[in-house]
């Protein structure tokens, strides 16, 4: 039981040392992640469409 209490106390001490992002930074990082996710989705969709059309062209030849 003593080890568990010591672990919790040290975890609390470490959490006090953490530098948390500001509200503006959190907003900016969230927007960045969403934009990159949408960009990657568009890129992969374009590749998928291109490969799909290529395979159809080869099969229907």
PyMOL CGO cylinders between C-alpha atoms (Angstrom):
from pymol import cmd
from pymol.cgo import CYLINDER

trace = [
    CYLINDER, 0.00, 0.00, 0.00, 2.91, 2.32, 0.75, 0.3, 1, 1, 1, 1, 1, 1,
    CYLINDER, 2.91, 2.32, 0.75, 4.22, 1.94, -2.82, 0.3, 1, 1, 1, 1, 1, 1,
    CYLINDER, 4.22, 1.94, -2.82, 0.87, 2.98, -4.26, 0.3, 1, 1, 1, 1, 1, 1,
    CYLINDER, 0.87, 2.98, -4.26, 0.72, 6.12, -2.12, 0.3, 1, 1, 1, 1, 1, 1,
    CYLINDER, 0.72, 6.12, -2.12, 4.30, 6.99, -3.05, 0.3, 1, 1, 1, 1, 1, 1,
    CYLINDER, 4.30, 6.99, -3.05, 3.50, 6.47, -6.74, 0.3, 1, 1, 1, 1, 1, 1,
    CYLINDER, 3.50, 6.47, -6.74, 0.45, 8.76, -6.56, 0.3, 1, 1, 1, 1, 1, 1,
    CYLINDER, 0.45, 8.76, -6.56, 2.41, 11.45, -4.70, 0.3, 1, 1, 1, 1, 1, 1,
    CYLINDER, 2.41, 11.45, -4.70, 5.24, 11.38, -7.23, 0.3, 1, 1, 1, 1, 1, 1,
    CYLINDER, 5.24, 11.38, -7.23, 2.72, 11.50, -10.09, 0.3, 1, 1, 1, 1, 1, 1,
    CYLINDER, 2.72, 11.50, -10.09, 1.11, 14.59, -8.58, 0.3, 1, 1, 1, 1, 1, 1,
    CYLINDER, 1.11, 14.59, -8.58, 4.52, 16.24, -8.22, 0.3, 1, 1, 1, 1, 1, 1,
    CYLINDER, 4.52, 16.24, -8.22, 5.36, 15.50, -11.86, 0.3, 1, 1, 1, 1, 1, 1,
    CYLINDER, 5.36, 15.50, -11.86, 2.02, 16.90, -13.03, 0.3, 1, 1, 1, 1, 1, 1,
    CYLINDER, 2.02, 16.90, -13.03, 2.83, 20.18, -11.27, 0.3, 1, 1, 1, 1, 1, 1,
    CYLINDER, 2.83, 20.18, -11.27, 5.98, 20.47, -13.43, 0.3, 1, 1, 1, 1, 1, 1,
    CYLINDER, 5.98, 20.47, -13.43, 4.06, 20.13, -16.69, 0.3, 1, 1, 1, 1, 1, 1,
    CYLINDER, 4.06, 20.13, -16.69, 3.78, 23.22, -18.86, 0.3, 1, 1, 1, 1, 1, 1,
    CYLINDER, 3.78, 23.22, -18.86, 0.23, 23.18, -20.17, 0.3, 1, 1, 1, 1, 1, 1,
    CYLINDER, 0.23, 23.18, -20.17, -0.59, 24.88, -23.50, 0.3, 1, 1, 1, 1, 1, 1,
    CYLINDER, -0.59, 24.88, -23.50, -2.63, 28.05, -23.50, 0.3, 1, 1, 1, 1, 1, 1,
    CYLINDER, -2.63, 28.05, -23.50, -6.17, 28.15, -24.84, 0.3, 1, 1, 1, 1, 1, 1,
    CYLINDER, -6.17, 28.15, -24.84, -4.95, 29.83, -28.04, 0.3, 1, 1, 1, 1, 1, 1,
    CYLINDER, -4.95, 29.83, -28.04, -2.23, 27.21, -28.58, 0.3, 1, 1, 1, 1, 1, 1,
    CYLINDER, -2.23, 27.21, -28.58, -4.73, 24.41, -28.05, 0.3, 1, 1, 1, 1, 1, 1,
    CYLINDER, -4.73, 24.41, -28.05, -7.10, 25.99, -30.57, 0.3, 1, 1, 1, 1, 1, 1,
    CYLINDER, -7.10, 25.99, -30.57, -4.31, 26.47, -33.12, 0.3, 1, 1, 1, 1, 1, 1,
    CYLINDER, -4.31, 26.47, -33.12, -3.06, 22.89, -32.75, 0.3, 1, 1, 1, 1, 1, 1,
    CYLINDER, -3.06, 22.89, -32.75, -6.60, 21.55, -33.06, 0.3, 1, 1, 1, 1, 1, 1,
    CYLINDER, -6.60, 21.55, -33.06, -7.20, 23.50, -36.27, 0.3, 1, 1, 1, 1, 1, 1,
    CYLINDER, -7.20, 23.50, -36.27, -3.84, 22.34, -37.60, 0.3, 1, 1, 1, 1, 1, 1,
    CYLINDER, -3.84, 22.34, -37.60, -4.61, 18.68, -36.91, 0.3, 1, 1, 1, 1, 1, 1,
    CYLINDER, -4.61, 18.68, -36.91, -8.03, 18.97, -38.56, 0.3, 1, 1, 1, 1, 1, 1,
    CYLINDER, -8.03, 18.97, -38.56, -6.57, 20.68, -41.65, 0.3, 1, 1, 1, 1, 1, 1,
    CYLINDER, -6.57, 20.68, -41.65, -3.81, 18.09, -42.01, 0.3, 1, 1, 1, 1, 1, 1,
    CYLINDER, -3.81, 18.09, -42.01, -6.33, 15.27, -41.55, 0.3, 1, 1, 1, 1, 1, 1,
    CYLINDER, -6.33, 15.27, -41.55, -8.59, 16.70, -44.26, 0.3, 1, 1, 1, 1, 1, 1,
    CYLINDER, -8.59, 16.70, -44.26, -5.60, 17.24, -46.55, 0.3, 1, 1, 1, 1, 1, 1,
    CYLINDER, -5.60, 17.24, -46.55, -4.38, 13.67, -46.12, 0.3, 1, 1, 1, 1, 1, 1,
    CYLINDER, -4.38, 13.67, -46.12, -7.93, 12.35, -46.67, 0.3, 1, 1, 1, 1, 1, 1,
    CYLINDER, -7.93, 12.35, -46.67, -8.21, 14.31, -49.93, 0.3, 1, 1, 1, 1, 1, 1,
    CYLINDER, -8.21, 14.31, -49.93, -4.79, 13.12, -51.06, 0.3, 1, 1, 1, 1, 1, 1,
    CYLINDER, -4.79, 13.12, -51.06, -5.53, 9.46, -50.31, 0.3, 1, 1, 1, 1, 1, 1,
    CYLINDER, -5.53, 9.46, -50.31, -8.97, 9.71, -51.92, 0.3, 1, 1, 1, 1, 1, 1,
    CYLINDER, -8.97, 9.71, -51.92, -7.38, 11.13, -55.07, 0.3, 1, 1, 1, 1, 1, 1,
    CYLINDER, -7.38, 11.13, -55.07, -4.83, 8.30, -55.15, 0.3, 1, 1, 1, 1, 1, 1,
    CYLINDER, -4.83, 8.30, -55.15, -7.57, 5.74, -54.60, 0.3, 1, 1, 1, 1, 1, 1,
    CYLINDER, -7.57, 5.74, -54.60, -9.67, 7.21, -57.42, 0.3, 1, 1, 1, 1, 1, 1,
    CYLINDER, -9.67, 7.21, -57.42, -6.66, 7.24, -59.74, 0.3, 1, 1, 1, 1, 1, 1,
    CYLINDER, -6.66, 7.24, -59.74, -5.71, 3.64, -58.99, 0.3, 1, 1, 1, 1, 1, 1,
    CYLINDER, -5.71, 3.64, -58.99, -9.34, 2.57, -59.32, 0.3, 1, 1, 1, 1, 1, 1,
    CYLINDER, -9.34, 2.57, -59.32, -9.64, 4.21, -62.74, 0.3, 1, 1, 1, 1, 1, 1,
    CYLINDER, -9.64, 4.21, -62.74, -6.30, 2.69, -63.80, 0.3, 1, 1, 1, 1, 1, 1,
    CYLINDER, -6.30, 2.69, -63.80, -7.36, -0.80, -62.80, 0.3, 1, 1, 1, 1, 1, 1,
    CYLINDER, -7.36, -0.80, -62.80, -10.71, -0.38, -64.61, 0.3, 1, 1, 1, 1, 1, 1,
    CYLINDER, -10.71, -0.38, -64.61, -8.86, 0.78, -67.72, 0.3, 1, 1, 1, 1, 1, 1,
    CYLINDER, -8.86, 0.78, -67.72, -6.52, -2.24, -67.63, 0.3, 1, 1, 1, 1, 1, 1,
    CYLINDER, -6.52, -2.24, -67.63, -9.33, -4.75, -67.01, 0.3, 1, 1, 1, 1, 1, 1,
    CYLINDER, -9.33, -4.75, -67.01, -11.68, -3.35, -69.70, 0.3, 1, 1, 1, 1, 1, 1,
    CYLINDER, -11.68, -3.35, -69.70, -8.97, -3.23, -72.34, 0.3, 1, 1, 1, 1, 1, 1,
]
cmd.load_cgo(trace, "trace")
